[in-house]
Amino acid sequence: MKWTSLIGGLAAAAMTASLAVAQDDFQPAVVFDMGGKFDKSFNEGVWNGVKKFMDETGIEVMEFEVTNETQREQAIRRMAERGADLVLGVGFGQADAIEKVAQEFPDTKFAIIDVFWLDQPNLRQYQFKEHEGSYIVGVAAALASKTGKVGFVGGMDVPLIRKFACGYVQGVKATNPDAEVFQNMTGTTPAAWNDPAKGAELARSQMDRGADVVYHAAGGTGVGVINAVADEGKLAIGVDSNQNGLAPGNVLTSMLKKVDVAAYEVLKDAMDGSFTAGVENLGLAEGGVDWALDDNNADLVTPEMKAAVEGAKEKIIAGEIEVHNYETDSDCPV
């Protein structure tokens, strides 16, 4: 009996040591996209998940910040060539590049955020139900607006950003059918994600027409939106990360797109040996999107507003409210 216990104990110790060695050898990588990892929005949300993983495990994550489109494929391939066990790509702009490199390196794991249409056996894709999160901040915007006019500033004019806009309009109109929603996109190239001056210009134009709440889904460009709105004493709505603190008292809330959770999860799964390929689709029910409440916006969110938003959340999760997804048919029936 003693020998059995001893052998079992030694086996367990050996297994623990083996896992520790495997973790020590684990080498992940992340390729951030246009705007950089400190864009206060999408990329930075991913960075927060990566940083949490590094802090908890002590494992360094190789990284690269893309500054132009031509670097995407080169950076992803370079990470694979350097022996990365997992390469995480940030944003739909990296879809073609990561699919191509994943085919070239079948023994390497890959993951990408904001993509759902690829089909590689070594690739995990994360898709978010941004239309659901945008709906609930649309409810908040309609209740906060004193003019009945609100705005939306998007980054690059692509179906994904139209998906944000459409969800927002649905939430606004469900709350105030007479409300007017102004919409502008910053541009048609990746430069649209990092143009704060243009974002500010578009926000000011909407405020000139009466908008007193402006929601952005524009990456680094959105910082310009928030600053311009705050300068006019109006209310902005942030996106992706919690941006309430960028202009306390002038950011009504932020639509949280929890890319940090996705980044952390896939890094942990790859390290633990539980990585699976396929599509992860994260909405309100899965905790993938939400709205931000903290000390920075506590005085802006009324009890009526909070009850309305939380009520809408519950109904969406229960299937009582179906928020139309623009990406399904390139249409926004409101």
N, C-alpha and C positions, 0 to 999 in steps of 0.2 A: 504494500500500500504506500509506504514511504517512497519507494523507488518510482512508483507511478506518479505520485505528486511531484517528485523532483523532476522527472522527465517532462511532465506537463508544464511545470513552471519554467523549465529551460526552453521548452518549445515556444511558450508564450513570450518569453524574453527575446528569443531569437526573432520571432515574428515582429515584435515591437521595434527591435533594432533594424530589421529589414525595411519596415515602413518608414522609419526615420531617415534611413539612407536614401530611400526613394524620394522622400520629400526634399532632402538636401540636394538631390540631383535634378529636381523639377525646375525647368527653366521656361517661364512664360514670357510673352511679349505682347505689347499693345501698340497699335498704330492709330494715333489721334488724327482727326481730319482738320480741314480748314478752320482757322480761328484759334487753334491751339488749346492746350489742356487747361488753361486758365481763362477761358472765354466767359466765365460767370454763368454758363448755361449748359448746353448739351455735352460738349467735351469735358467740361469740369465735373459734370455729374458722373461720367465714366471714371474720371480720375479719382473721385472720392471713393468709388468702389474698389479701384485698384489700390489706393493708399490703405484702405481698411484691410485688404488682403495682406499687403506687405507688413503692416504694423502687427497683425495677428500672427503671421507665420515667420516673419524675418526673411522671407524670400524676396529677392530683388526682381522686379519685372522690367525687362528691356522695353524701351519705348522710343517712339519717333513721332514728331509732329510734322504733318504734311503742310507745306506752304503753297504748293501748286499741284494741279491734277496729275502731272506727269510723274510725281514721286510715289503715287499710291502703290502701283504694282511693284516697283523697285523696292520700296520699303518692306512690303509684305514678304517678297521673295528673299530679301536679305535676312529677315528674321528667321525664316525657315532654314536658310543655308547655315545660319549660325547655330542651329541645333535647337531652336525653340520647340518645346513640347506642345505648346498652344500658342496660336497667334490670334489675337482679338482685333478685329477691324471695327472702326467707329464710323457709322453712317452709311447710307445707301450709296453714296458716291464711290465706295470701295467695292461694290458688289462684283463688277466684272473682274476686277483685279484679284479679289480673294477666291473667286470661283476658279480662275485660271491657275493660280498658284496651288490651290487645294488639289487640283488634278495632278499637278507635277510632284506633289509631296503627299502621297496617300497615307503615309505612316505618321504624319503630323496632324494634330487636331487644330481646327480653325473654328472661329466664331465671329459673328457679325451682328451689329445692332441696327435695327430699322430696315431689315431685309427679310423677305419671307418666300421669295419665288425661286430660289436656287435649289439644286438637288444634288448634293455631294454626300457620300457616306461618312465623311470625316468633318462635316460642317454643321455647327449649331447656329440657328438664326433666331433673333429676337424681334418680335413685332409687338407694338403697343397699341392699345385702343385709345389713341389720342383724342378721338372724337368724343369719347365718354368724359374724359377729364375736361375737355374744352366746353362741353355742355354745362357742367356744373359751375365753372367759373363764369359762363354766360349768364346763368341764373343770378349769380352774385353781382355781375356788372349791371344787369337790368334793374335790380333792386337798389343799387348804389347810385345810379344815374339820376340826376335832377333834371336833365334836359330831355331825356328820352332818346338821346343820341349817343352811340358808343362806337368805338373804332377797333379795327384789327390791322396790324402790320405784320406781314409775313416776310420771310427771308427769300430764298430762291423759289421761284414760281414753279412748283412741282406738285403732283397729286398729293404727296404726304402733307404739305403745308396747306393745301386746299382742304384736306381732311380736318386739320385743326380749325380752320376758318368755318367750315360747315357745321361742325359740332358746336362751336361758339354761337353762331347765328341761331341754331335750333334752341339752345338754352335761353338766349335773350328773348326770342320770339315766343317761346312757351310761357315766359314769365310776363312779358309785356308785348302783346301782339302789335301794338302801334309803334314800337321802338324802331329806330332807324340805325342800321349798321353800315358804317363806312369800311371799305376794305382796300388795302393797297399791298402790293408785293414789291420787294426792294429791287429785284432783278431776276435775270434768267441764267446767270452763271454762278459758280461757287463763290465768287467775290461778294455776292449778296449776303453771305453769312457774317461778314466782317466789315460792315460799313456803317458805323455809328452815326456819322454825319447825315447819311441818307435816311437812316431810321428816324433821327430827330426831325428832319425836314418833313417826312411823311406824317409823323405824329402831329406836328404843328399844323399841317394842312387840315388834318381831321379835326383838330381842336378849333381851328378857325371856322369850321362848318358847324360847330356846336357840340362835338363829342367831349364828354367830360370823364369818360373811362376808356382807356385804350389798352387792349391786349396785344401782346406781341408773341410771335413764334418765329424768331429771326436770329437765333444764336447770338454772336457778339454784337450784331447790329442792334439787337434789342436793348443793349445798355444805353444807346443813344435815345431810343424811344422812352425809356424810363426817365432818363435825365431831363428830356424835353418836357415830359408830362409833369414831372415834379416842379420844374421851373415855373410852370403855369398854375401850380396849385391844384392840379387835377389828379385823377387816380389812374395808375397804371396797373396792369396785371402781368406778372412775370411768367416764365415758362421753364420747364425741364428741372433746373435746380430751384431751391427756395431763394427767390430774389427779393423777398420782403425787406431785407436789410440794406438793399442798395439805395433806397430812399425812404427811410422809416416815416410813416405817416402819409406817404403818397403812393404806396404800393398796396392796393386793396387785398391782393392775395397772389399766389403763384400756382400755376397748374403744374403739379409735380409729375414728371415722367421719370420713373425710378430706374434710370439706366445704371445707377450705382449698384442697385440690387442685382441687375443682370450681370454686370461686370464681375462683381464679387462672387456670385453664384457659379459662373462658368469657370472662373479660376479655381475655386474650391473643388468643383466637380472633376476638373481635369487633374488636379493634384491628388485627389482621393481615389481616382480610378473609376468614378461614377459618371464620366462624361458620356452623353448620348447625342447623336446627331438629330436633326429635325427642326421643327419650328416651335418656339415657345411664344404664346400669345397672351399678353398681360394687360388686363383692364382693371376696372374698379373692383370686380369680384376677386381678382387675383392679387390685389394690392399693387398693381403696376402703375396706376395713375391715381391722383388725388388732388386735394387743394391744401394750401399751406396756411396754418394758423400758428401764430407765435406772438411774442410781446410787441413786435414791430407793427402788427396790424390789428392788435386786440381792440383798439379804440375805433377802428373803421368797420368792423364786422358786427352788425347789430344782431340781437337775438332772433329777430324775424329773418334776417338774411341767413344766419347759421341754420335755423330750422328748415328753411326752404331748400338750401343746398344739401343738407343731410337727408332731407326727404326725397329729393331727386336722386341722390346716390342710392338710397334704399330701393327705390322703384326701378332704377336701371339694373341693379344687381338682381332684383326679383323678376326682371323681364317685363315689368309693367310699363316701362318706358323703353322704347327701342330707338336708339340714336342712329340715324342713318350714317353710313360710312361712305364718304365721297369716293374712296378708292375702288369701291365695288362697281361703280357705273359712271364715274366722272360727272355726277350730278348732285345737286343739293336741293332737294324738294322741301321748301319751307313755305 
